Amino acid sequence: MSIQKKIDDIECAIFDYDIPKVMGNTVNIFAEIIEKGFIDVKNDKQLNSLNNIMNDCLKAMQYNDYLLLADHLEYNLKPIIGEN
C-alpha cells in the first residue's frame, strides 16, 4: 500500500475517531518514509522539512487536535513524498 493511501486511511480513522489506530499508523508512516528512502536523509532541506512535519504532527496529537493532524498529513506530508 502506498504512503498516500496510508495517509488517507489515517484521515478516515480520524473521522471515525479511532485514535489508537491514528496514533500507531502515524508513527508507522514516518518510520516507513525514512526506512524506505522516500526522502534523502542526507539532504538537510528534506530532512528538516520532515522533522518539522513530524514535530507539528506530534504537537497536534499531544493536544488531541486530530483535525490539525489530518491537515498536516494532507497538506504538508503528502507533497514532500510525492506519489509514493
mmCIF file of the N, C-alpha and C atoms, coordinates in Angstrom:
data_MODEL
# 
_entry.id   MODEL 
# 
loop_
_atom_site.group_PDB 
_atom_site.id 
_atom_site.type_symbol 
_atom_site.label_atom_id 
_atom_site.label_alt_id 
_atom_site.label_comp_id 
_atom_site.label_asym_id 
_atom_site.label_entity_id 
_atom_site.label_seq_id 
_atom_site.pdbx_PDB_ins_code 
_atom_site.Cartn_x 
_atom_site.Cartn_y 
_atom_site.Cartn_z 
_atom_site.occupancy 
_atom_site.B_iso_or_equiv 
_atom_site.pdbx_formal_charge 
_atom_site.auth_seq_id 
_atom_site.auth_comp_id 
_atom_site.auth_asym_id 
_atom_site.auth_atom_id 
_atom_site.pdbx_PDB_model_num 
ATOM 1   N N  . MET A 1 1  ? 0.842   -1.171 0.000  1.00 0.00 ? 1  MET A N  1 
ATOM 2   C CA . MET A 1 1  ? 0.000   0.000  0.000  1.00 0.00 ? 1  MET A CA 1 
ATOM 3   C C  . MET A 1 1  ? 0.893   1.243  0.000  1.00 0.00 ? 1  MET A C  1 
ATOM 4   N N  . SER A 1 2  ? 0.524   2.216  -0.767 1.00 0.00 ? 2  SER A N  1 
ATOM 5   C CA . SER A 1 2  ? 1.324   3.428  -0.882 1.00 0.00 ? 2  SER A CA 1 
ATOM 6   C C  . SER A 1 2  ? 1.198   4.292  0.377  1.00 0.00 ? 2  SER A C  1 
ATOM 7   N N  . ILE A 1 3  ? 2.189   5.151  0.577  1.00 0.00 ? 3  ILE A N  1 
ATOM 8   C CA . ILE A 1 3  ? 2.144   6.094  1.699  1.00 0.00 ? 3  ILE A CA 1 
ATOM 9   C C  . ILE A 1 3  ? 0.922   7.005  1.567  1.00 0.00 ? 3  ILE A C  1 
ATOM 10  N N  . GLN A 1 4  ? 0.651   7.430  0.345  1.00 0.00 ? 4  GLN A N  1 
ATOM 11  C CA . GLN A 1 4  ? -0.511  8.292  0.109  1.00 0.00 ? 4  GLN A CA 1 
ATOM 12  C C  . GLN A 1 4  ? -1.792  7.613  0.613  1.00 0.00 ? 4  GLN A C  1 
ATOM 13  N N  . LYS A 1 5  ? -1.947  6.325  0.291  1.00 0.00 ? 5  LYS A N  1 
ATOM 14  C CA . LYS A 1 5  ? -3.129  5.567  0.707  1.00 0.00 ? 5  LYS A CA 1 
ATOM 15  C C  . LYS A 1 5  ? -3.153  5.401  2.226  1.00 0.00 ? 5  LYS A C  1 
ATOM 16  N N  . LYS A 1 6  ? -1.983  5.187  2.812  1.00 0.00 ? 6  LYS A N  1 
ATOM 17  C CA . LYS A 1 6  ? -1.920  5.051  4.268  1.00 0.00 ? 6  LYS A CA 1 
ATOM 18  C C  . LYS A 1 6  ? -2.310  6.355  4.964  1.00 0.00 ? 6  LYS A C  1 
ATOM 19  N N  . ILE A 1 7  ? -1.921  7.485  4.382  1.00 0.00 ? 7  ILE A N  1 
ATOM 20  C CA . ILE A 1 7  ? -2.344  8.780  4.932  1.00 0.00 ? 7  ILE A CA 1 
ATOM 21  C C  . ILE A 1 7  ? -3.858  8.916  4.826  1.00 0.00 ? 7  ILE A C  1 
ATOM 22  N N  . ASP A 1 8  ? -4.417  8.520  3.696  1.00 0.00 ? 8  ASP A N  1 
ATOM 23  C CA . ASP A 1 8  ? -5.879  8.554  3.539  1.00 0.00 ? 8  ASP A CA 1 
ATOM 24  C C  . ASP A 1 8  ? -6.560  7.686  4.595  1.00 0.00 ? 8  ASP A C  1 
ATOM 25  N N  . ASP A 1 9  ? -5.975  6.522  4.876  1.00 0.00 ? 9  ASP A N  1 
ATOM 26  C CA . ASP A 1 9  ? -6.537  5.636  5.900  1.00 0.00 ? 9  ASP A CA 1 
ATOM 27  C C  . ASP A 1 9  ? -6.488  6.274  7.285  1.00 0.00 ? 9  ASP A C  1 
ATOM 28  N N  . ILE A 1 10 ? -5.405  6.982  7.581  1.00 0.00 ? 10 ILE A N  1 
ATOM 29  C CA . ILE A 1 10 ? -5.309  7.683  8.869  1.00 0.00 ? 10 ILE A CA 1 
ATOM 30  C C  . ILE A 1 10 ? -6.384  8.756  8.953  1.00 0.00 ? 10 ILE A C  1 
ATOM 31  N N  . GLU A 1 11 ? -6.573  9.477  7.862  1.00 0.00 ? 11 GLU A N  1 
ATOM 32  C CA . GLU A 1 11 ? -7.595  10.522 7.854  1.00 0.00 ? 11 GLU A CA 1 
ATOM 33  C C  . GLU A 1 11 ? -8.983  9.925  8.090  1.00 0.00 ? 11 GLU A C  1 
ATOM 34  N N  . CYS A 1 12 ? -9.255  8.773  7.497  1.00 0.00 ? 12 CYS A N  1 
ATOM 35  C CA . CYS A 1 12 ? -10.540 8.095  7.732  1.00 0.00 ? 12 CYS A CA 1 
ATOM 36  C C  . CYS A 1 12 ? -10.663 7.682  9.193  1.00 0.00 ? 12 CYS A C  1 
ATOM 37  N N  . ALA A 1 13 ? -9.576  7.177  9.770  1.00 0.00 ? 13 ALA A N  1 
ATOM 38  C CA . ALA A 1 13 ? -9.589  6.779  11.177 1.00 0.00 ? 13 ALA A CA 1 
ATOM 39  C C  . ALA A 1 13 ? -9.828  7.992  12.076 1.00 0.00 ? 13 ALA A C  1 
ATOM 40  N N  . ILE A 1 14 ? -9.298  9.143  11.687 1.00 0.00 ? 14 ILE A N  1 
ATOM 41  C CA . ILE A 1 14 ? -9.542  10.370 12.456 1.00 0.00 ? 14 ILE A CA 1 
ATOM 42  C C  . ILE A 1 14 ? -11.037 10.684 12.454 1.00 0.00 ? 14 ILE A C  1 
ATOM 43  N N  . PHE A 1 15 ? -11.656 10.613 11.295 1.00 0.00 ? 15 PHE A N  1 
ATOM 44  C CA . PHE A 1 15 ? -13.077 10.948 11.210 1.00 0.00 ? 15 PHE A CA 1 
ATOM 45  C C  . PHE A 1 15 ? -13.954 9.888  11.866 1.00 0.00 ? 15 PHE A C  1 
ATOM 46  N N  . ASP A 1 16 ? -13.429 8.653  11.990 1.00 0.00 ? 16 ASP A N  1 
ATOM 47  C CA . ASP A 1 16 ? -14.134 7.594  12.726 1.00 0.00 ? 16 ASP A CA 1 
ATOM 48  C C  . ASP A 1 16 ? -13.797 7.642  14.218 1.00 0.00 ? 16 ASP A C  1 
ATOM 49  N N  . TYR A 1 17 ? -12.895 8.522  14.609 1.00 0.00 ? 17 TYR A N  1 
ATOM 50  C CA . TYR A 1 17 ? -12.388 8.705  15.969 1.00 0.00 ? 17 TYR A CA 1 
ATOM 51  C C  . TYR A 1 17 ? -11.795 7.410  16.518 1.00 0.00 ? 17 TYR A C  1 
ATOM 52  N N  . ASP A 1 18 ? -11.045 6.732  15.654 1.00 0.00 ? 18 ASP A N  1 
ATOM 53  C CA . ASP A 1 18 ? -10.304 5.527  16.054 1.00 0.00 ? 18 ASP A CA 1 
ATOM 54  C C  . ASP A 1 18 ? -8.879  5.962  16.406 1.00 0.00 ? 18 ASP A C  1 
ATOM 55  N N  . ILE A 1 19 ? -8.741  6.578  17.567 1.00 0.00 ? 19 ILE A N  1 
ATOM 56  C CA . ILE A 1 19 ? -7.494  7.242  17.958 1.00 0.00 ? 19 ILE A CA 1 
ATOM 57  C C  . ILE A 1 19 ? -6.319  6.273  18.095 1.00 0.00 ? 19 ILE A C  1 
ATOM 58  N N  . PRO A 1 20 ? -6.493  5.084  18.682 1.00 0.00 ? 20 PRO A N  1 
ATOM 59  C CA . PRO A 1 20 ? -5.340  4.169  18.734 1.00 0.00 ? 20 PRO A CA 1 
ATOM 60  C C  . PRO A 1 20 ? -4.780  3.848  17.342 1.00 0.00 ? 20 PRO A C  1 
ATOM 61  N N  . LYS A 1 21 ? -5.669  3.664  16.383 1.00 0.00 ? 21 LYS A N  1 
ATOM 62  C CA . LYS A 1 21 ? -5.233  3.395  15.008 1.00 0.00 ? 21 LYS A CA 1 
ATOM 63  C C  . LYS A 1 21 ? -4.517  4.613  14.430 1.00 0.00 ? 21 LYS A C  1 
ATOM 64  N N  . VAL A 1 22 ? -5.042  5.793  14.691 1.00 0.00 ? 22 VAL A N  1 
ATOM 65  C CA . VAL A 1 22 ? -4.427  7.036  14.209 1.00 0.00 ? 22 VAL A CA 1 
ATOM 66  C C  . VAL A 1 22 ? -2.999  7.150  14.731 1.00 0.00 ? 22 VAL A C  1 
ATOM 67  N N  . MET A 1 23 ? -2.843  6.952  16.035 1.00 0.00 ? 23 MET A N  1 
ATOM 68  C CA . MET A 1 23 ? -1.524  7.101  16.658 1.00 0.00 ? 23 MET A CA 1 
ATOM 69  C C  . MET A 1 23 ? -0.531  6.096  16.081 1.00 0.00 ? 23 MET A C  1 
ATOM 70  N N  . GLY A 1 24 ? -0.897  4.836  16.081 1.00 0.00 ? 24 GLY A N  1 
ATOM 71  C CA . GLY A 1 24 ? 0.014   3.795  15.599 1.00 0.00 ? 24 GLY A CA 1 
ATOM 72  C C  . GLY A 1 24 ? 0.380   3.960  14.142 1.00 0.00 ? 24 GLY A C  1 
ATOM 73  N N  . ASN A 1 25 ? -0.603  4.245  13.313 1.00 0.00 ? 25 ASN A N  1 
ATOM 74  C CA . ASN A 1 25 ? -0.341  4.363  11.885 1.00 0.00 ? 25 ASN A CA 1 
ATOM 75  C C  . ASN A 1 25 ? 0.457   5.614  11.541 1.00 0.00 ? 25 ASN A C  1 
ATOM 76  N N  . THR A 1 26 ? 0.268   6.687  12.302 1.00 0.00 ? 26 THR A N  1 
ATOM 77  C CA . THR A 1 26 ? 1.044   7.898  12.053 1.00 0.00 ? 26 THR A CA 1 
ATOM 78  C C  . THR A 1 26 ? 2.521   7.648  12.326 1.00 0.00 ? 26 THR A C  1 
ATOM 79  N N  . VAL A 1 27 ? 2.805   7.014  13.443 1.00 0.00 ? 27 VAL A N  1 
ATOM 80  C CA . VAL A 1 27 ? 4.191   6.681  13.774 1.00 0.00 ? 27 VAL A CA 1 
ATOM 81  C C  . VAL A 1 27 ? 4.783   5.762  12.699 1.00 0.00 ? 27 VAL A C  1 
ATOM 82  N N  . ASN A 1 28 ? 4.016   4.767  12.289 1.00 0.00 ? 28 ASN A N  1 
ATOM 83  C CA . ASN A 1 28 ? 4.491   3.817  11.278 1.00 0.00 ? 28 ASN A CA 1 
ATOM 84  C C  . ASN A 1 28 ? 4.798   4.484  9.941  1.00 0.00 ? 28 ASN A C  1 
ATOM 85  N N  . ILE A 1 29 ? 3.997   5.454  9.557  1.00 0.00 ? 29 ILE A N  1 
ATOM 86  C CA . ILE A 1 29 ? 4.226   6.146  8.283  1.00 0.00 ? 29 ILE A CA 1 
ATOM 87  C C  . ILE A 1 29 ? 5.567   6.871  8.296  1.00 0.00 ? 29 ILE A C  1 
ATOM 88  N N  . PHE A 1 30 ? 5.854   7.575  9.370  1.00 0.00 ? 30 PHE A N  1 
ATOM 89  C CA . PHE A 1 30 ? 7.128   8.299  9.426  1.00 0.00 ? 30 PHE A CA 1 
ATOM 90  C C  . PHE A 1 30 ? 8.306   7.335  9.414  1.00 0.00 ? 30 PHE A C  1 
ATOM 91  N N  . ALA A 1 31 ? 8.171   6.228  10.124 1.00 0.00 ? 31 ALA A N  1 
ATOM 92  C CA . ALA A 1 31 ? 9.241   5.222  10.111 1.00 0.00 ? 31 ALA A CA 1 
ATOM 93  C C  . ALA A 1 31 ? 9.429   4.665  8.706  1.00 0.00 ? 31 ALA A C  1 
ATOM 94  N N  . GLU A 1 32 ? 8.340   4.374  8.016  1.00 0.00 ? 32 GLU A N  1 
ATOM 95  C CA . GLU A 1 32 ? 8.422   3.828  6.659  1.00 0.00 ? 32 GLU A CA 1 
ATOM 96  C C  . GLU A 1 32 ? 9.035   4.825  5.680  1.00 0.00 ? 32 GLU A C  1 
ATOM 97  N N  . ILE A 1 33 ? 8.705   6.082  5.810  1.00 0.00 ? 33 ILE A N  1 
ATOM 98  C CA . ILE A 1 33 ? 9.267   7.112  4.928  1.00 0.00 ? 33 ILE A CA 1 
ATOM 99  C C  . ILE A 1 33 ? 10.782  7.118  5.037  1.00 0.00 ? 33 ILE A C  1 
ATOM 100 N N  . ILE A 1 34 ? 11.276  7.009  6.252  1.00 0.00 ? 34 ILE A N  1 
ATOM 101 C CA . ILE A 1 34 ? 12.720  7.033  6.464  1.00 0.00 ? 34 ILE A CA 1 
ATOM 102 C C  . ILE A 1 34 ? 13.360  5.719  6.027  1.00 0.00 ? 34 ILE A C  1 
ATOM 103 N N  . GLU A 1 35 ? 12.776  4.600  6.457  1.00 0.00 ? 35 GLU A N  1 
ATOM 104 C CA . GLU A 1 35 ? 13.357  3.288  6.165  1.00 0.00 ? 35 GLU A CA 1 
ATOM 105 C C  . GLU A 1 35 ? 13.404  2.971  4.675  1.00 0.00 ? 35 GLU A C  1 
ATOM 106 N N  . LYS A 1 36 ? 12.364  3.373  3.949  1.00 0.00 ? 36 LYS A N  1 
ATOM 107 C CA . LYS A 1 36 ? 12.289  3.037  2.530  1.00 0.00 ? 36 LYS A CA 1 
ATOM 108 C C  . LYS A 1 36 ? 12.878  4.109  1.626  1.00 0.00 ? 36 LYS A C  1 
ATOM 109 N N  . GLY A 1 37 ? 13.442  5.151  2.230  1.00 0.00 ? 37 GLY A N  1 
ATOM 110 C CA . GLY A 1 37 ? 14.152  6.153  1.456  1.00 0.00 ? 37 GLY A CA 1 
ATOM 111 C C  . GLY A 1 37 ? 13.280  7.072  0.620  1.00 0.00 ? 37 GLY A C  1 
ATOM 112 N N  . PHE A 1 38 ? 12.060  7.351  1.094  1.00 0.00 ? 38 PHE A N  1 
ATOM 113 C CA . PHE A 1 38 ? 11.190  8.261  0.351  1.00 0.00 ? 38 PHE A CA 1 
ATOM 114 C C  . PHE A 1 38 ? 11.702  9.694  0.395  1.00 0.00 ? 38 PHE A C  1 
ATOM 115 N N  . ILE A 1 39 ? 12.549  9.982  1.374  1.00 0.00 ? 39 ILE A N  1 
ATOM 116 C CA . ILE A 1 39 ? 13.268  11.253 1.377  1.00 0.00 ? 39 ILE A CA 1 
ATOM 117 C C  . ILE A 1 39 ? 14.747  10.938 1.531  1.00 0.00 ? 39 ILE A C  1 
ATOM 118 N N  . ASP A 1 40 ? 15.564  11.846 1.074  1.00 0.00 ? 40 ASP A N  1 
ATOM 119 C CA . ASP A 1 40 ? 17.013  11.686 1.178  1.00 0.00 ? 40 ASP A CA 1 
ATOM 120 C C  . ASP A 1 40 ? 17.458  12.241 2.523  1.00 0.00 ? 40 ASP A C  1 
ATOM 121 N N  . VAL A 1 41 ? 17.789  11.348 3.464  1.00 0.00 ? 41 VAL A N  1 
ATOM 122 C CA . VAL A 1 41 ? 18.154  11.801 4.808  1.00 0.00 ? 41 VAL A CA 1 
ATOM 123 C C  . VAL A 1 41 ? 19.488  12.540 4.827  1.00 0.00 ? 41 VAL A C  1 
ATOM 124 N N  . LYS A 1 42 ? 20.224  12.481 3.733  1.00 0.00 ? 42 LYS A N  1 
ATOM 125 C CA . LYS A 1 42 ? 21.475  13.241 3.643  1.00 0.00 ? 42 LYS A CA 1 
ATOM 126 C C  . LYS A 1 42 ? 21.236  14.661 3.121  1.00 0.00 ? 42 LYS A C  1 
ATOM 127 N N  . ASN A 1 43 ? 20.022  14.912 2.668  1.00 0.00 ? 43 ASN A N  1 
ATOM 128 C CA . ASN A 1 43 ? 19.640  16.224 2.181  1.00 0.00 ? 43 ASN A CA 1 
ATOM 129 C C  . ASN A 1 43 ? 19.054  17.012 3.360  1.00 0.00 ? 43 ASN A C  1 
ATOM 130 N N  . ASP A 1 44 ? 19.805  17.998 3.837  1.00 0.00 ? 44 ASP A N  1 
ATOM 131 C CA . ASP A 1 44 ? 19.387  18.746 5.025  1.00 0.00 ? 44 ASP A CA 1 
ATOM 132 C C  . ASP A 1 44 ? 18.012  19.389 4.872  1.00 0.00 ? 44 ASP A C  1 
ATOM 133 N N  . LYS A 1 45 ? 17.717  19.922 3.711  1.00 0.00 ? 45 LYS A N  1 
ATOM 134 C CA . LYS A 1 45 ? 16.436  20.591 3.497  1.00 0.00 ? 45 LYS A CA 1 
ATOM 135 C C  . LYS A 1 45 ? 15.284  19.596 3.621  1.00 0.00 ? 45 LYS A C  1 
ATOM 136 N N  . GLN A 1 46 ? 15.413  18.436 2.979  1.00 0.00 ? 46 GLN A N  1 
ATOM 137 C CA . GLN A 1 46 ? 14.354  17.425 3.055  1.00 0.00 ? 46 GLN A CA 1 
ATOM 138 C C  . GLN A 1 46 ? 14.204  16.893 4.479  1.00 0.00 ? 46 GLN A C  1 
ATOM 139 N N  . LEU A 1 47 ? 15.325  16.637 5.127  1.00 0.00 ? 47 LEU A N  1 
ATOM 140 C CA . LEU A 1 47 ? 15.284  16.110 6.479  1.00 0.00 ? 47 LEU A CA 1 
ATOM 141 C C  . LEU A 1 47 ? 14.678  17.124 7.446  1.00 0.00 ? 47 LEU A C  1 
ATOM 142 N N  . ASN A 1 48 ? 15.032  18.389 7.306  1.00 0.00 ? 48 ASN A N  1 
ATOM 143 C CA . ASN A 1 48 ? 14.442  19.431 8.155  1.00 0.00 ? 48 ASN A CA 1 
ATOM 144 C C  . ASN A 1 48 ? 12.946  19.557 7.921  1.00 0.00 ? 48 ASN A C  1 
ATOM 145 N N  . SER A 1 49 ? 12.525  19.466 6.665  1.00 0.00 ? 49 SER A N  1 
ATOM 146 C CA . SER A 1 49 ? 11.089  19.526 6.356  1.00 0.00 ? 49 SER A CA 1 
ATOM 147 C C  . SER A 1 49 ? 10.348  18.378 7.028  1.00 0.00 ? 49 SER A C  1 
ATOM 148 N N  . LEU A 1 50 ? 10.905  17.175 6.916  1.00 0.00 ? 50 LEU A N  1 
ATOM 149 C CA . LEU A 1 50 ? 10.267  16.019 7.532  1.00 0.00 ? 50 LEU A CA 1 
ATOM 150 C C  . LEU A 1 50 ? 10.243  16.169 9.058  1.00 0.00 ? 50 LEU A C  1 
ATOM 151 N N  . ASN A 1 51 ? 11.334  16.624 9.638  1.00 0.00 ? 51 ASN A N  1 
ATOM 152 C CA . ASN A 1 51 ? 11.372  16.836 11.094 1.00 0.00 ? 51 ASN A CA 1 
ATOM 153 C C  . ASN A 1 51 ? 10.336  17.851 11.544 1.00 0.00 ? 51 ASN A C  1 
ATOM 154 N N  . ASN A 1 52 ? 10.190  18.922 10.796 1.00 0.00 ? 52 ASN A N  1 
ATOM 155 C CA . ASN A 1 52 ? 9.188   19.936 11.139 1.00 0.00 ? 52 ASN A CA 1 
ATOM 156 C C  . ASN A 1 52 ? 7.773   19.362 11.080 1.00 0.00 ? 52 ASN A C  1 
ATOM 157 N N  . ILE A 1 53 ? 7.507   18.568 10.050 1.00 0.00 ? 53 ILE A N  1 
ATOM 158 C CA . ILE A 1 53 ? 6.181   17.960 9.921  1.00 0.00 ? 53 ILE A CA 1 
ATOM 159 C C  . ILE A 1 53 ? 5.942   16.971 11.063 1.00 0.00 ? 53 ILE A C  1 
ATOM 160 N N  . MET A 1 54 ? 6.953   16.169 11.389 1.00 0.00 ? 54 MET A N  1 
ATOM 161 C CA . MET A 1 54 ? 6.806   15.215 12.497 1.00 0.00 ? 54 MET A CA 1 
ATOM 162 C C  . MET A 1 54 ? 6.526   15.959 13.799 1.00 0.00 ? 54 MET A C  1 
ATOM 163 N N  . ASN A 1 55 ? 7.241   17.053 14.044 1.00 0.00 ? 55 ASN A N  1 
ATOM 164 C CA . ASN A 1 55 ? 7.004   17.850 15.256 1.00 0.00 ? 55 ASN A CA 1 
ATOM 165 C C  . ASN A 1 55 ? 5.603   18.435 15.273 1.00 0.00 ? 55 ASN A C  1 
ATOM 166 N N  . ASP A 1 56 ? 5.151   18.948 14.134 1.00 0.00 ? 56 ASP A N  1 
ATOM 167 C CA . ASP A 1 56 ? 3.797   19.505 14.061 1.00 0.00 ? 56 ASP A CA 1 
ATOM 168 C C  . ASP A 1 56 ? 2.744   18.422 14.320 1.00 0.00 ? 56 ASP A C  1 
ATOM 169 N N  . CYS A 1 57 ? 2.966   17.231 13.768 1.00 0.00 ? 57 CYS A N  1 
ATOM 170 C CA . CYS A 1 57 ? 2.024   16.127 13.981 1.00 0.00 ? 57 CYS A CA 1 
ATOM 171 C C  . CYS A 1 57 ? 2.021   15.694 15.442 1.00 0.00 ? 57 CYS A C  1 
ATOM 172 N N  . LEU A 1 58 ? 3.191   15.636 16.038 1.00 0.00 ? 58 LEU A N  1 
ATOM 173 C CA . LEU A 1 58 ? 3.292   15.263 17.448 1.00 0.00 ? 58 LEU A CA 1 
ATOM 174 C C  . LEU A 1 58 ? 2.551   16.271 18.329 1.00 0.00 ? 58 LEU A C  1 
ATOM 175 N N  . LYS A 1 59 ? 2.743   17.547 18.062 1.00 0.00 ? 59 LYS A N  1 
ATOM 176 C CA . LYS A 1 59 ? 2.045   18.573 18.844 1.00 0.00 ? 59 LYS A CA 1 
ATOM 177 C C  . LYS A 1 59 ? 0.536   18.449 18.693 1.00 0.00 ? 59 LYS A C  1 
ATOM 178 N N  . ALA A 1 60 ? 0.077   18.209 17.463 1.00 0.00 ? 60 ALA A N  1 
ATOM 179 C CA . ALA A 1 60 ? -1.359  18.040 17.230 1.00 0.00 ? 60 ALA A CA 1 
ATOM 180 C C  . ALA A 1 60 ? -1.897  16.854 18.027 1.00 0.00 ? 60 ALA A C  1 
ATOM 181 N N  . MET A 1 61 ? -1.142  15.743 18.040 1.00 0.00 ? 61 MET A N  1 
ATOM 182 C CA . MET A 1 61 ? -1.583  14.573 18.799 1.00 0.00 ? 61 MET A CA 1 
ATOM 183 C C  . MET A 1 61 ? -1.550  14.842 20.298 1.00 0.00 ? 61 MET A C  1 
ATOM 184 N N  . GLN A 1 62 ? -0.537  15.573 20.778 1.00 0.00 ? 62 GLN A N  1 
ATOM 185 C CA . GLN A 1 62 ? -0.449  15.888 22.211 1.00 0.00 ? 62 GLN A CA 1 
ATOM 186 C C  . GLN A 1 62 ? -1.643  16.718 22.672 1.00 0.00 ? 62 GLN A C  1 
ATOM 187 N N  . TYR A 1 63 ? -2.132  17.584 21.795 1.00 0.00 ? 63 TYR A N  1 
ATOM 188 C CA . TYR A 1 63 ? -3.265  18.443 22.131 1.00 0.00 ? 63 TYR A CA 1 
ATOM 189 C C  . TYR A 1 63 ? -4.606  17.852 21.681 1.00 0.00 ? 63 TYR A C  1 
ATOM 190 N N  . ASN A 1 64 ? -4.567  16.585 21.252 1.00 0.00 ? 64 ASN A N  1 
ATOM 191 C CA . ASN A 1 64 ? -5.782  15.891 20.788 1.00 0.00 ? 64 ASN A CA 1 
ATOM 192 C C  . ASN A 1 64 ? -6.484  16.647 19.661 1.00 0.00 ? 64 ASN A C  1 
ATOM 193 N N  . ASP A 1 65 ? -5.712  17.343 18.848 1.00 0.00 ? 65 ASP A N  1 
ATOM 194 C CA . ASP A 1 65 ? -6.255  18.104 17.726 1.00 0.00 ? 65 ASP A CA 1 
ATOM 195 C C  . ASP A 1 65 ? -6.064  17.275 16.451 1.00 0.00 ? 65 ASP A C  1 
ATOM 196 N N  . TYR A 1 66 ? -6.962  16.327 16.271 1.00 0.00 ? 66 TYR A N  1 
ATOM 197 C CA . TYR A 1 66 ? -6.797  15.368 15.181 1.00 0.00 ? 66 TYR A CA 1 
ATOM 198 C C  . TYR A 1 66 ? -7.143  15.955 13.820 1.00 0.00 ? 66 TYR A C  1 
ATOM 199 N N  . LEU A 1 67 ? -7.976  16.979 13.796 1.00 0.00 ? 67 LEU A N  1 
ATOM 200 C CA . LEU A 1 67 ? -8.224  17.651 12.512 1.00 0.00 ? 67 LEU A CA 1 
ATOM 201 C C  . LEU A 1 67 ? -6.971  18.372 12.038 1.00 0.00 ? 67 LEU A C  1 
ATOM 202 N N  . LEU A 1 68 ? -6.248  18.977 12.980 1.00 0.00 ? 68 LEU A N  1 
ATOM 203 C CA . LEU A 1 68 ? -4.969  19.606 12.628 1.00 0.00 ? 68 LEU A CA 1 
ATOM 204 C C  . LEU A 1 68 ? -3.979  18.549 12.156 1.00 0.00 ? 68 LEU A C  1 
ATOM 205 N N  . LEU A 1 69 ? -3.967  17.399 12.814 1.00 0.00 ? 69 LEU A N  1 
ATOM 206 C CA . LEU A 1 69 ? -3.106  16.300 12.374 1.00 0.00 ? 69 LEU A CA 1 
ATOM 207 C C  . LEU A 1 69 ? -3.434  15.906 10.937 1.00 0.00 ? 69 LEU A C  1 
ATOM 208 N N  . ALA A 1 70 ? -4.714  15.771 10.634 1.00 0.00 ? 70 ALA A N  1 
ATOM 209 C CA . ALA A 1 70 ? -5.126  15.416 9.270  1.00 0.00 ? 70 ALA A CA 1 
ATOM 210 C C  . ALA A 1 70 ? -4.645  16.465 8.272  1.00 0.00 ? 70 ALA A C  1 
ATOM 211 N N  . ASP A 1 71 ? -4.733  17.732 8.647  1.00 0.00 ? 71 ASP A N  1 
ATOM 212 C CA . ASP A 1 71 ? -4.261  18.806 7.764  1.00 0.00 ? 71 ASP A CA 1 
ATOM 213 C C  . ASP A 1 71 ? -2.753  18.711 7.535  1.00 0.00 ? 71 ASP A C  1 
ATOM 214 N N  . HIS A 1 72 ? -1.994  18.459 8.592  1.00 0.00 ? 72 HIS A N  1 
ATOM 215 C CA . HIS A 1 72 ? -0.541  18.331 8.434  1.00 0.00 ? 72 HIS A CA 1 
ATOM 216 C C  . HIS A 1 72 ? -0.195  17.167 7.505  1.00 0.00 ? 72 HIS A C  1 
ATOM 217 N N  . LEU A 1 73 ? -0.892  16.058 7.673  1.00 0.00 ? 73 LEU A N  1 
ATOM 218 C CA . LEU A 1 73 ? -0.619  14.896 6.821  1.00 0.00 ? 73 LEU A CA 1 
ATOM 219 C C  . LEU A 1 73 ? -0.979  15.187 5.368  1.00 0.00 ? 73 LEU A C  1 
ATOM 220 N N  . GLU A 1 74 ? -2.141  15.773 5.173  1.00 0.00 ? 74 GLU A N  1 
ATOM 221 C CA . GLU A 1 74 ? -2.641  16.014 3.816  1.00 0.00 ? 74 GLU A CA 1 
ATOM 222 C C  . GLU A 1 74 ? -1.869  17.109 3.087  1.00 0.00 ? 74 GLU A C  1 
ATOM 223 N N  . TYR A 1 75 ? -1.653  18.229 3.757  1.00 0.00 ? 75 TYR A N  1 
ATOM 224 C CA . TYR A 1 75 ? -1.122  19.403 3.068  1.00 0.00 ? 75 TYR A CA 1 
ATOM 225 C C  . TYR A 1 75 ? 0.379   19.620 3.239  1.00 0.00 ? 75 TYR A C  1 
ATOM 226 N N  . ASN A 1 76 ? 0.972   18.962 4.213  1.00 0.00 ? 76 ASN A N  1 
ATOM 227 C CA . ASN A 1 76 ? 2.415   19.122 4.420  1.00 0.00 ? 76 ASN A CA 1 
ATOM 228 C C  . ASN A 1 76 ? 3.193   17.863 4.072  1.00 0.00 ? 76 ASN A C  1 
ATOM 229 N N  . LEU A 1 77 ? 2.697   16.704 4.510  1.00 0.00 ? 77 LEU A N  1 
ATOM 230 C CA . LEU A 1 77 ? 3.457   15.472 4.276  1.00 0.00 ? 77 LEU A CA 1 
ATOM 231 C C  . LEU A 1 77 ? 3.266   14.934 2.859  1.00 0.00 ? 77 LEU A C  1 
ATOM 232 N N  . LYS A 1 78 ? 2.040   14.861 2.395  1.00 0.00 ? 78 LYS A N  1 
ATOM 233 C CA . LYS A 1 78 ? 1.802   14.306 1.053  1.00 0.00 ? 78 LYS A CA 1 
ATOM 234 C C  . LYS A 1 78 ? 2.636   14.989 -0.027 1.00 0.00 ? 78 LYS A C  1 
ATOM 235 N N  . PRO A 1 79 ? 2.722   16.308 -0.040 1.00 0.00 ? 79 PRO A N  1 
ATOM 236 C CA . PRO A 1 79 ? 3.501   16.945 -1.108 1.00 0.00 ? 79 PRO A CA 1 
ATOM 237 C C  . PRO A 1 79 ? 4.991   16.594 -1.102 1.00 0.00 ? 79 PRO A C  1 
ATOM 238 N N  . ILE A 1 80 ? 5.576   16.353 0.075  1.00 0.00 ? 80 ILE A N  1 
ATOM 239 C CA . ILE A 1 80 ? 7.014   16.083 0.064  1.00 0.00 ? 80 ILE A CA 1 
ATOM 240 C C  . ILE A 1 80 ? 7.344   14.639 -0.293 1.00 0.00 ? 80 ILE A C  1 
ATOM 241 N N  . ILE A 1 81 ? 6.362   13.728 -0.177 1.00 0.00 ? 81 ILE A N  1 
ATOM 242 C CA . ILE A 1 81 ? 6.638   12.346 -0.538 1.00 0.00 ? 81 ILE A CA 1 
ATOM 243 C C  . ILE A 1 81 ? 6.196   12.005 -1.939 1.00 0.00 ? 81 ILE A C  1 
ATOM 244 N N  . GLY A 1 82 ? 5.480   12.918 -2.580 1.00 0.00 ? 82 GLY A N  1 
ATOM 245 C CA . GLY A 1 82 ? 5.067   12.681 -3.952 1.00 0.00 ? 82 GLY A CA 1 
ATOM 246 C C  . GLY A 1 82 ? 4.070   11.548 -4.067 1.00 0.00 ? 82 GLY A C  1 
ATOM 247 N N  . GLU A 1 83 ? 4.219   10.734 -5.080 1.00 0.00 ? 83 GLU A N  1 
ATOM 248 C CA . GLU A 1 83 ? 3.260   9.673  -5.373 1.00 0.00 ? 83 GLU A CA 1 
ATOM 249 C C  . GLU A 1 83 ? 3.596   8.343  -4.712 1.00 0.00 ? 83 GLU A C  1 
ATOM 250 N N  . ASN A 1 84 ? 4.523   8.325  -3.788 1.00 0.00 ? 84 ASN A N  1 
ATOM 251 C CA . ASN A 1 84 ? 4.946   7.080  -3.133 1.00 0.00 ? 84 ASN A CA 1 
ATOM 252 C C  . ASN A 1 84 ? 3.850   6.481  -2.289 1.00 0.00 ? 84 ASN A C  1 
# 
